[in-house]
Amino acid sequence: MDIFGILTMIGGLAMFLYGMSVMGAGLEKMSGGKLERILETLTSNPIKAVLLGAGVTAVIQSSSATTVMVVGFVNSGIMKLSQAVGIIMGANIGTTVTSWLISLSGIQGDSFFLQMLKPTSFSPILAIIGVILCMSKKEGRRKDVGEIMIGFAVLMFGMDTMSGAVEPLADVPEFTSLLTMFRNPVLGVLAGAILTAVIQSSSASVGILQALSVTGAFTYGSVIPIILGQNIGTCVTAMISAIGANKGAKRTAFVHLYFNLIGTILFLLLFYIGDAIFAFPFTDETVGVAGIATVHTTFNVFTTLVLLPFTKVLEKLAYLTIPETAEEQETGEDVFRVLDDRFLTSPAFAIEQCRSLVGQMAVLTRDGFLEAMTVLNDYSEEKIADVIAKENRVDTYDDKLGAYLTRLGSQNLSYQDSLKVTSLLHCLTDFERISDHSINVVENAQQMHRDGASFSKKAKEEMAVYGRALVDILNRTTKAFVENDEALARTVEPLEEVIDELNKDVKKNHLKRLRKGKCTIELGLVLSDLAMNYERVADHCSNIAVYMMQLKDTQLEEHSFTEQMDEEESAEFAKQLAGFRKFYGL
């Protein structure tokens, strides 16, 4: 094998690894975070957890990605260690799908149908379709499908290039003699583990092994230890991911390691004892790409079936390695643990976690403002302290979520995910501003309490109507955001217009009372400031509602919503506006 053959092999390997990366990224975008949410919610039953782990890994083509995601779940408190064990087992089975796809290259036959089943035949078709989809659609699901097709085609071209480059090694005695050392199980396991640890993917390392198998220098006896070692090597990704995480996440990584270590020891013992007793005839047979896929699948299914009844034992081993401490109970209450950097590699899921936290912030903001409003008529230092505490908590949400969403926005996001991140950042700002206004309302109440002042009967009646309208818009906006109810969000804008009208009427009526001497200038300033705060809160509610609608209609502009409505929408808007005017008219 000359220098050009080596360069060709390296180029093929690069294409293979890049294709696997592109295909995995496309599949991840295509899933839109749904697979991760399924893992999060449906893992109470061990068998179900195994099936889910296998299914998700088969779709995203990476057991390492699934395991790292599970480490993140445990670290953020979304999932318990007991739920994670089954998913890890299933992930090992799901990752074997890649080796079976690659094994299609070994199909033999002269018929057109069999020839078309070979990846080298249909990959060019997938590649051109993928390119057309990517070029015809800048963003969206069609582009994701195109990326998956291109990734698979590049992967298979790389595999074919590697296989062609290493084929001459079959006639090199030094290469053949080098491989005989792998019949030693310890060396074989070490070689497989090191290779996988370096490239961070058992699917890729098994694919490389399949490419080398075309030389005919591998036997079943020599590849079995290597494949088992590759399963151990893939644990490195989870172990690295657990660095800096909490103890629960570290235990999850150790469960993954112990699962593969114990499985490897058991499998090797049974294989070599059985070979010594029965002298397996296939041990010295040359292994092909399909044979490697078979060994890979057999080992992972065997290990899962044997160890599934002993999930509690794996848990105990992890707890023995990393004992539980009292400190873990305290950190378990931290809601911001879900903002785990591991989720940044799965943007769609990370966005859902952020949205859930912004929803909590929305409820806290609404409750704080409504409590501030009650202080105007029922002054209480305890209530004021609670409003201030809620506002400080909202500021914490704003700081942590803002920083995380900014990091999330720098990832390779799909167009829709990018819109969602932008929308959440805007909503985050608006909810935080509403919370700031709750402090302004409290300060107005404090000033009136210090001065012993009180609004006139008419002013109280008008502010009561204004207050009811504000409570309504706050409740509508919060519920619409938390429940992602676009229909409810569309009712916010007509109510905001009515609140604008109320604000003008309250101020106009106040000026009339001021001219007649029925109100003091000092109280007038307080009322004017209070009315302005109410009106600003309604504006922020309107902004949030429009951001929600923009996710459905990307052409919608924030400041000209009413101008962009079609005839049917305008009629519905006018109907809602009339209803709110009648209900909240002065």
N, C-alpha and C positions, 0 to 999 in steps of 0.2 A: 504493500500500500504506500504510494508516494505522497508527497506534500499536497498535491492537488486533490487526491482522494481524502486526505485529512481535512482540507478546507471544505470540500463538498459535504463531508460528514458533519462538520461544525455548522455549516450553513443549514443543513437539514435539521439539525438539533435546534438551532435558533428559530427556524420556521415552526417546528413542532411545538416548542414552548410558547412562542408568541401566539400561534393559532389557538392553543388551549386557553391562554389568557383572554384573548378576544372573545372566544366562544363563551367562556365562563362569565365575562362581564356582560355580554349580551343577554345571556340567560337570566342573570341577576336583575338586569333592568326590566326584562320581560315579566318577571315575577312580580315586580312592583311592590315588594315588601310583603306580599300575601303569604309566601311560604314561611317567612319568619314569624308572622303573626299566628299562623297555624301551629308552629312549633311552640310558641309561647302559651297557647291556650289549650292544646289538646294532648297533654303529655301525662295525664294522671294514671293511665294504665301502661305498665311496662311493655306489653306486646304492641300496643298502639304506638308507644314512643319509638320502638324499634322500627316499625313500618313507616312512621313519619320521617324518622332519621334517614332511612334508606331512600324513601321517595324524594325528599328534599335534596339529598346529595346526588341522586341520579339526575335530577333536573339541573342543578347548578354545577355539576361535574367536579366537585371538590369536597372531599371529606374534611380537609384542613379548614376550608371556609366555614363549613357547618360546625365543626368543633370550636373554632374561634368564636363563632356566634354564640354558641352555648356557654362558653366561658364568660362572654359578655353578659348573657342573661343571668347567670349565677352571680356575677360580680355586681350587677345592678339590682339584684333582689327580685327580678321578674320570675325566676325559676329556682326551684330547690335542687340540691345535689341529687336527690333520689330521682327526680324527673329527668335529669341530664344523662344519667347512666344509660338508659334505654336508647336515647337519641344517638349517643356516641357509638353504641353497638350497631345501630342501624346505618350510621354514616359509613362505617367500614364496609358494609355490604353494598351500599349505594355507589361507592366509588369504583366498584368492579365493572360498572356499565361501560366506562371508557375503554377498558381493555377488550370488551366484547365488540365494541364498534371498530376498534383497530383490527381485531381478528378477522373482520370481513375481507381484509386484503389477502388473506390466505385462501379465499375461495378458488377452487379449481373447476374447470369445465369449459367446453367449447361453445355451448349454447349462448344465444344473445342474452337471454334472461340472466344466466349465471354471470356472464361478463359484466352486465349492467349493475349487478349487486356489489361488484368490487368498487371500493372507494375511489380508485384511480380513474374509474369510468364515470361515476356520477358526480365526483367532486368538482370538475370543471363547470358542470351545469349549475350546481349550487353556487359556485363562485360568481358566475355571470349574473345569476338571478339576484344574489346578495348585493353585488355592485350596483345593479339597476335600482334596487330598493333603496340603497343608501343615497344614491345620487338624485333620485326622484323625490325623496322626502328628507328634509333637513332634520326633523325631529319626529318623535312619536314611535308608536309600536311597530310600524313597517320598517323603520330604520333599525330597531332592535333585532327584528327577524333577519334583516340583511346582515347585521354584524354576526349573528349566530352562524349563518350560512357561510360567510367569508371565513370566520374563525375555524369552522370545521374543515373547510376546503384547504386552508393554509396548513392546518394540523396534519391532514392526510398527505398533502404534498411534501411536507417536511418529513413525515414518516417514510414515504416512498423514497425520498432523496437519501435519507439515512440508511435505509435498507440497501439501496443500490451502492452506496459508498462503502459499506462494511462487508458486502458480499465477497470481495476478493480475499478477505481475511481468512476465509475457509481454507485457503491453500497455504496459509502461513503457519508453519509448525510451532513457532514461538507463541502465537496467539492461542492456539489449541492447547498447548501445554500450560499456559497461564490460567486458562479456565479450569483445568483439572484441580487446581488448588481449592476451588469453590465447593468441591465435593466434601471438604471438611466443613461440617455444619457451622462451627463457630466463625470461621473466616467468611463463609457465605452470608451469614446473618449480619456480620459487621460490614461487609461490602454493601449489602442492600440498604442497611441503616444509614451508612455514611452518604451514599448516593442520594437517597431521599432527603436526608437532612440538609444537604447542600442545595438542592433545587426546590425544596419545600413543597413537594407534591408527589404522593405515592402513585397517582394516576400517570404522571409524566415519567417517573422512574420505571414503572412497569412497561410503559410504552417504549422506552429506550431499550429495555430488556427484550421486548418483542421484536424491535428492529434488529438487534444483534442476533436474534435466533435464526435469521435467514442464513447465517454462516453455517448452520448445521453443527456447530461445535458444542451446543448446550444439550444436556440430557435432563430428564426429569430429576434425577438425583442431585444435579448441580444447581438447578434453578429453584428448587423448593426452599432451601435455606435463604437464598437471596430474596425471594418474594416475601418470606416471613420477616426478614430484616427490613424490607421496605415498609412494611406495616409499622414496625417500631420507629423507623426514621421519621414517619409522618407526624409522630407525636411531638417532634421538636417545635413545630409551628405553634401548637397549643401551649407548650411550655414557655416559649418566648412571649406569647400573648399574655400569659398569666403574670409576667414580671410587672411589678408595680400594682397589681390588682389586689383585691382583698383575699382573705384566706379561703373563702368559699370558691372563688375562681381558681385558685391554686390547686385546691382539692379536685376540681373538675379536670384540670390538666393531668393530675396524677392518676385519676380514674382511667383516663384514656391510655396513659402509659402502662398501668398495671394490666389493663384489659389485653393489650397487645403482647406484653411480656409473658403473662400467664398462658395466653393462647399459643404463643410461639413455643414455649417450653412443652406444653401438653402435646401439641401437634407433632413436634420433632420426636418426642419420646415414643408416641404411638407409632409414628412412621418408621423409625429405625428399629424398634422392637418388633413390629410387624414384618419389616423387611428381613430381619434376622431369622424369624420363625418361618415365614412363608416364601421368602425370596421373591419379592414382587417382580414380575417380568418386565414391567415398564420402566424400572429405575434407570436402566442403561440405554433406553430408547431415546432417539433424538426428539427434542421438543420443538413444536412450532408455535406460531402466534396464538392459535386457538388453545393449544395445550397450556400455555402460560396463563391465559384468561381463565381456563378451567381450574388450575391450581390456585390462582388468586381468589376466585369465588369460593372454592371448596374450603379454603382456610378460614375466610371471614364468616361464612355460614356456620362452619363447624364451631368456631370460637364463640359465636353468638349463642348457638343452641346449648353449648356446654355451660357457659357462664351466665346466661339469662336467669336461671333460678338462684344464682348467687350474687345478685346485684347488691344486696345488703352487705355481703362480705367485701365487695369492692369499695363500698362506702366506708366501712370500718377501717379498711387499709388506708384509705385517704385521710380519715380522721386520726389514725395512728401516726401517719406521716406529719400531718399538720393539725395538732390538737386545737379544740375549740376554746375560745377565751370569752370572758365577760364583755370585752370591748365590742365583740361582734353584735351583741344584742343592741347596743347603742346605735351603731352605724346602720342597723337594719331599718331605722325609721327615716333615714335620709331619702327624701323623694327624688333628689337630684342624682341619685346613683344610676338612674336609667340613661343619663347623658354620658354614656361610655364611649370612649374613642374607638373601641372595637366596632361599634355600629356604624362608624363613618364609611366603612367599606361596603355597607348595605344601606345606601342613602334612603331608599324608600321606607325601610323600616325605621331608620333614625328619625325621619320626618314625622312618622306616626307617633313615636315616643315624645317628640317635641310638641306635637299638636296636643297630645294628652296633657302635658304639663302646662301649656298655654291655656287649656281649658280649665285646669285647676286655678291658674292665676286669674282667669276671667271671673270665676265664681267668687274668689277672694276679693277682687276689685269691686264687684257689684255689692257684696255684703258690706264691705267697708264704707262705700258711698251711701248706701241705704241707712246704715247705722249713723253716719254723720248727719243725715237729714233729720233723724229723730232727735238729735241733740238740740236742734233749733226750738223745739216745743217741750222737750223734756231734758233739761240740762243735767248732765252727769259727768263727773270727772272720770269715773270708771269707763264709761262709754268712750270718752275722748281718748283715754289711754289705749283702749282696744282698737279704735280707728287708727291711731298712730302706729300701733303694733302691726296691724294689717297692712298699712302702707309700707312699712319697712320690709315686711315679708314679700310684698309685691315687687319692691325694688330688688330684692335678692333674686326673685324669679327672672326679672328683667336682665340683671347682670349675667347670671349663669346661662340662661337660654340665649341671650344675645350673642355671647361669646361662642357658644356651641353651634348656633345656627350660622354664624359667620364662617367657622371652620368647615361646617357641612357644605356651605355654598361654594367653597373652593374645590370640592371634589368633582369628579367627572359625572355630572348629573345629566339626566335626560331633561328635555325641554320642560315637560310637565312638572318634574321634581324641582327644577329651578324656579318655576313659577310659585310652587308651594312654599319653598324656602323664603322667597321674597315676600309673599303674602303673610307668612307667619311673623317675619321681622316687622312688617308694618303694623300688624295687629298687636304685636308685643308692645310697640311704642304707644299705640292708642290706649291700650288697657292701662299702661303705666301712667299716662297723662290723666286718665279718669281718676286713678288713685290719688294723684297729686291734687286734683280738685276736691277730693274728700277732705284734705287737710285745710284747704281754703274755706270750705263750708264750716268746719269746726272752728276756725279762727273767727269767722263772722259770728258764730254762736257765742264764743268767749267774749267778744267785744260787747255784744248786746247784754250778756250776763254781768260784765263789769260795770256797764253804764246803767244797768237796771232798766234798760229800754225795751219797748215792745212795739210791734207793728200795729197800725190801726186795724179795726175790724175788717174793713174792705180789703186792705193789703194782705191780711191773713187769708181771706177767702180766695183772693187771686193767686197767692203763692201756694195755697193748698191744691188748686186745680193744676197749676204749673208743676207742682211736686208729683201729683198723680201721673201726669203725662210722662215725667222723667222716669218714675219708677217703672212705668210700662215699657218705655224704650230700652231701659237697662235690662229688664227681664227678657224682653224679646231678643235683644242682641246676644246676651249671654247664652240663652237657650239655643239660639240659632247656631252659635259657634260651637258649643259643647256637643250638640247633636248633629252638627254639620247639615243643618236644615236650610237649604237655599230658599225654599218657598217662604219660610218664616223671615229670612233675611230680607226678602223683597218688601216686607211690610214695614221695615224700619224707615226707609226714605220718606214715605208720605207722612209718617208720624213726626219725623225730624222737621219737615216743613211746617207742620202745625205748631211744633215747639218754637220754631223761629217766629211764627206769628204771635204766639203767646208772649214771647220775650219782648217783642215790640209793644204789644198791648199793655203789658205790666209796666213798662217804663213810661209809656205815654200817659197811663192813668196816674202813675206816681207824680209826674210833672203837674198834672191838673190839681192833685191834692196839695202839692207843694205851693202852687200859686194861691190856693185858697187858705193856706196856713194850717192844713189838717195834718201835716207831716213835717218833721224837722229835717234840716239839711244832712245832719249826721246819720239819722236813720235812713234817709234817702240814699246816701252813699253805700250803706250796708246792703240795702235792698238791691241797688243797682249792681253791686259786686256779686251778690248772691245769684241774681238773675243771669248775669254774664257767665258765672260758673256752670249753672244749669244748661245754658245754651251751648257752651263749649263741650260739655259732656255729651250732649245730643249729637254734636258734630262728630265727635270721636266714634260714637255708636254708628253713625252713618258711614264713616270711613271703613269701619270693620265689615259692615254689611256689603259694601261695594267691593272690598277685597275678596270676600267670599264669592260674590257673583262673577268677578273677573276670572276666577279659576274655571268657571263654566264657559265664559265668553271672553276670550283673550283680547277681543277688539274693544271691549268696554273701557271707556275712559272715566277716571274717578270723578272729575269735576263737571261732567256734562251728562250725568246719568239720565236725567229726565228728557234731554234732547235726543237721546239715542234709542228711546223706546219706540217699538212699532205701534201700530194702531190698536191692536188688541191689548198690549201691555199698558198703553196710555189710558185706555178705558178702565182697566182694572185699577190703575194708579189713581185715577180721578175718583173712582168709587171709594177706595180706601181713604183717600184724602178727605172726602166729604164726610165719611163716617167718623173719622178722628176729630174733624172740626166740630161736628155736632156733639160729640162726647166730651171734648175738652174746651169748648168755646166759653169765653168769659161773658 
